[in-house]
Amino acid sequence: MNVFLYAISFLCIAIGCCTILYTNETRNFLKRLFNKIDRRFLSVFEAILGILLLVSATASHHSWFIRLIGLMAIIEGGAIFLMPKNLYDELINWYVNSLSDQTYRLFGTLSLILGTAMLSWVL
């Protein structure tokens, strides 16, 4: 499961860098992505990712943190699945259209820090 943690870590680092450096392009990509993907598929993907994080947490020095992230991903997947469609559309609209560039860069910085930390914690 080390490979999965390495992949997630590098993915977080790449997403963070792209979000910081290419904010408008990232926003446009997310807008297209959320318009194309069905929210049920997104929720199942999120829950599976959370389960894989829970399973692979033992391959980390700070397994409690990886488990916490996995549990939050499972909860988020369930929330997306159970959320009414109009509330989901409103949330996505807020995230894609209303957030400022500084907020996107903050999310990118947090993703970069999280990916780097996870990368250093893999056994």
C-alpha positions as CSV (number, residue, x, y, z in Angstrom):
1,M,0.0,0.0,0.0
2,N,3.1,2.2,0.0
3,V,2.5,2.7,-3.7
4,F,-1.0,4.1,-3.2
5,L,0.2,6.6,-0.6
6,Y,3.1,7.6,-2.9
7,A,0.6,8.1,-5.7
8,I,-1.8,10.1,-3.6
9,S,1.1,12.2,-2.2
10,F,2.4,13.1,-5.7
11,L,-1.2,13.8,-6.9
12,C,-1.7,16.2,-4.0
13,I,1.6,17.9,-4.8
14,A,0.8,18.2,-8.5
15,I,-2.7,19.5,-7.9
16,G,-1.4,22.0,-5.4
17,C,1.3,23.3,-7.8
18,C,-1.2,23.6,-10.7
19,T,-3.8,25.4,-8.4
20,I,-1.2,27.9,-7.2
21,L,0.5,28.5,-10.6
22,Y,-2.5,28.1,-13.0
23,T,-5.5,29.3,-11.0
24,N,-7.8,30.3,-13.9
25,E,-7.0,27.1,-15.9
26,T,-7.6,25.0,-12.8
27,R,-11.0,26.7,-12.2
28,N,-12.0,26.2,-15.8
29,F,-10.9,22.5,-15.6
30,L,-13.0,22.0,-12.5
31,K,-16.0,23.7,-14.1
32,R,-15.8,21.4,-17.1
33,L,-15.2,18.3,-14.8
34,F,-18.1,19.0,-12.5
35,N,-20.4,19.6,-15.4
36,K,-19.5,16.3,-17.1
37,I,-19.3,13.9,-14.1
38,D,-22.5,12.6,-12.5
39,R,-22.4,13.3,-8.8
40,R,-23.2,9.7,-7.9
41,F,-20.0,8.6,-9.7
42,L,-18.1,11.3,-7.9
43,S,-19.5,10.2,-4.5
44,V,-18.6,6.6,-5.1
45,F,-15.1,7.5,-6.3
46,E,-14.6,9.7,-3.2
47,A,-15.8,6.9,-0.9
48,I,-13.5,4.3,-2.5
49,L,-10.6,6.7,-2.2
50,G,-11.4,7.0,1.5
51,I,-11.5,3.3,2.0
52,L,-8.2,2.8,0.2
53,L,-6.7,5.5,2.5
54,L,-8.0,3.7,5.6
55,V,-6.5,0.4,4.4
56,S,-3.2,1.9,3.4
57,A,-2.8,4.0,6.6
58,T,-0.7,1.3,8.2
59,A,2.1,2.1,5.7
60,S,2.6,5.5,7.2
61,H,4.4,6.9,10.3
62,H,1.3,8.9,11.2
63,S,-1.4,6.4,10.4
64,W,-4.0,8.3,12.5
65,F,-3.8,11.3,10.2
66,I,-4.1,9.2,7.0
67,R,-7.1,7.4,8.6
68,L,-8.7,10.8,9.5
69,I,-8.3,11.9,5.9
70,G,-9.8,8.6,4.7
71,L,-12.7,8.9,7.1
72,M,-13.4,12.5,5.9
73,A,-13.3,11.3,2.3
74,I,-15.9,8.6,3.1
75,I,-18.1,11.1,4.9
76,E,-17.8,13.6,2.0
77,G,-18.7,10.9,-0.5
78,G,-21.8,10.0,1.5
79,A,-22.7,13.6,1.8
80,I,-22.4,14.2,-1.9
81,F,-24.5,11.1,-2.6
82,L,-27.3,12.0,-0.1
83,M,-27.3,15.8,-0.9
84,P,-30.3,17.1,-2.9
85,K,-29.4,17.9,-6.4
86,N,-30.2,21.6,-6.1
87,L,-28.0,22.0,-3.1
88,Y,-25.2,20.1,-4.8
89,D,-25.5,22.4,-7.9
90,E,-25.5,25.4,-5.6
91,L,-22.4,24.2,-3.8
92,I,-20.5,23.5,-7.0
93,N,-21.5,26.8,-8.4
94,W,-20.2,28.6,-5.3
95,Y,-16.9,26.6,-5.5
96,V,-16.3,27.1,-9.2
97,N,-17.6,30.6,-9.7
98,S,-17.6,32.6,-6.5
99,L,-14.3,31.8,-4.8
100,S,-11.5,34.3,-5.3
101,D,-8.2,33.4,-6.8
102,Q,-6.5,33.9,-3.4
103,T,-8.8,31.2,-1.9
104,Y,-7.9,28.8,-4.8
105,R,-4.2,29.5,-4.1
106,L,-4.8,28.8,-0.4
107,F,-6.3,25.5,-1.3
108,G,-3.4,24.8,-3.5
109,T,-0.9,25.6,-0.8
110,L,-2.8,23.3,1.7
111,S,-2.7,20.5,-0.9
112,L,1.0,21.0,-1.5
113,I,1.7,20.9,2.2
114,L,-0.5,17.8,2.7
115,G,1.1,16.0,-0.2
116,T,4.6,16.8,1.0
117,A,3.8,15.7,4.5
118,M,2.2,12.4,3.4
119,L,5.2,11.8,1.1
120,S,7.6,12.2,4.0
121,W,5.5,9.9,6.3
122,V,5.4,6.8,4.0
123,L,7.4,4.0,5.5
